[in-house]
Amino acid sequence: MKMWSGRFSQPPDAEFEQWQRSFPFDRILLPYEVAASKAHASALAKAGVLAADELQALLGALDQIASDGIPQDDDPTIEDIHHFVERRVVEIAGEVGMKLHTGRSRNEQIATDLRLYLREQIDEITRLLAEFATAFVKQAEDAGVGAPSFSAGAPPCSPSSGERVGRVMPAYTHLQRAEPVLVAHWLLSYVEMFLRDADRLADCRKRLNLCPLGSGAVAGTILPLQRKAIASELQFDGPTANSIDATSDRDFAIEFVQALSFVALHLSRWAEEFILYATTEFGFVKLPEQYSTGSSAMPQKKNPDALELIRGKAGKVYADATALFITAKGLPLAYNKDLQETQQPVFTAAQQIASMIRVASGFMSTVEFDHVRMEQAASGGFMNAQAAAAYLVRQGIPFRRAHELIGKAVRLCVEQGCELEQLSQADYALCGIDADEHFYHSLTLAEVLAIHNVPGGTAPARVRESLQTAKEKLSQFFGVAHACS
C-alpha cells in the first residue's frame, strides 16, 4: 500500500509509478533513515504519543532493519527508502509500526537523511585527503630539505651534518623553465591545495550540521516534539530555524559537491603535471607499474592510465555540481519533487571523489623520481638569471637596469651556446657588468635557491619550516598521527 493512497481512487500509471521511484538509488540512505527514525520515535514517546513498550517495539524493529539491510532483489512496489523502512517496521512490529510516521513528513526525512549522509562523507573524504597529503609530505622528506648538491647524482646525505641533501628541479611558468626549486617545495605546494580542500569541507560540515526533524511537511510538526533533544541525539548542533527553508534547502548539498569540485580540480592538475613529467621528454617521474597499464599494440609502452582516468573523472564531478545548481535554481518554496533529482549527483560525486583519492594516494605513495634528471634540468636554461640580476641590485644598480644588463648577457650566451656561469669576465664587461668572484658565486645552484629566503620561499631553511608546518597542520587539522613524524 502506498503511503498516500487514501486520497486516490485510481492506481498510478504503471510506467509512471516505476519512473518516479527513488528507491533504486536512495536505498544508500538506509542507516541514516534508521537513525533519524529512532530519534523521532524517542521524541514521540516523550510527547506521549508512544507508550514505553511501544517505543521499545519500534526501536527493536528499526535495529533489526539496520541489521538485515536491504534485499538484493528490488521490490518494484517500494517508492523510496522512507516507504521501505516504514513498511518493514509494520511487518516486524505490527500495528504499532503505523504510529512511527506521526507528526513527520518525508520532506523533512530526506533533508535529515542527506545531512547525516553528507556529514559522514565529509569525515571520510577528509580522512582520505589526510592520507593523500601525508604521501606528499613523506616524498618531500625523502627528497630532502638541506642545502642542495653542486652536481647531479650527489649522495643523498651531507657528510658533514648527516642532513639529507635537498633535491632540486626546475619550476615552470607558462610551461617554460623559470627558476630552480627544491623538489620538497614543489611537493608541498600540493599539500597546501589539499589542506584548503579539507578546510572547505570542514566549513561545509559546520553549516549543514543542523537538524530538520520537526519541520513537518512545510509548516512545522503538529506535535510538541522536543526538537533540540532530537538534534542532540543525532549529534547535530541544533535544529534548523525555519520549517519552510528546512524542507526545501539543498544549499548544503550544492556546497558539498562544489567543495568536491575543488578536490577534483586539484587532483586533475596534479595528474596532468605527473603525466607530463612521466614523458620521455621530461623524465622526472617513474610511473609505478601498480598504477599503469600497457599497450595492446606497442610492447614497450607503460601508460599513466590511473592519472588519465583521474583527470577524466574530474569532469563528472563538475557535471554533478552543475546538475544541482540547475535543478534548484527555479524552484519555488518549499518542497518540490524536483529535489529528488538532487540525490544522485550527491551520491555519485561523493563516491567518485573517494575512489579518485584512494587511487591517487596509492600512486603517490609508490611513485619514484629521477632526481638526477631533475637536477640536470634545473642546472641549465639561464634559470639563475634572476639571481644574477638580484646580485647587481645588491650592488646598488636599479632593478630595471640590472634586468637589461643580464638580458644582454643571456643573449650573448645564446649566441655562444653556453650558460651564464660560463661567460668570461671579458664577455660580461662587454655587457656592462663587472663580474668578480662574488658575482660568479651568486650564479651557483645553492646560492640561487638560498636567496629565496622568505616565508613560503624555496630556500632550504624556509622549506624545512614549511615541512614542519605541514606536519603540524595535518596532525592538528585531521586529528591523525602523522606517519612521517
Secondary structure, DSSP 8 states (H G I E B T S, - for coil): --TTGGG-SS---HHHHHHT--HHHHGGGHHHHHHHHHHHHHHHHHTTSS-HHHHHHHHHHHHHHHHH---SS--TT--SHHHHHHHHHHHHHGGGGGGTTTT--HHHHHHHHHHHHHHHHHHHHHHHHHHHHHHHHHHHHHH--S---SSTT--SB-TTT--B---EEEEEETTEEEEEEEHHHHHHHHHHHHHHHHHHHHHHHHHH--B-TT-TTTT--SS---HHHHHHHTT-SSB-S-HHHHHH--HHHHHHHHHHHHHHHHHHHHHHHHHHHTSTTT--EE--GGG-B--SS-TT--B-HHHHHHHHHHHHHHHHHHHHHHHHTT--SS--GGGGGGHHHHHHHHHHHHHHHHHHHHHHHH-EE-HHHHHHHHTSSSTTHHHHHHHHHHTT--HHHHHHHHHHHHHHHHHHT--GGGS-HHHHHHTT----HHHHHHTSHHHHHHT--STTS-SHHHHHHHHHHHHHHHHHHH----TT-
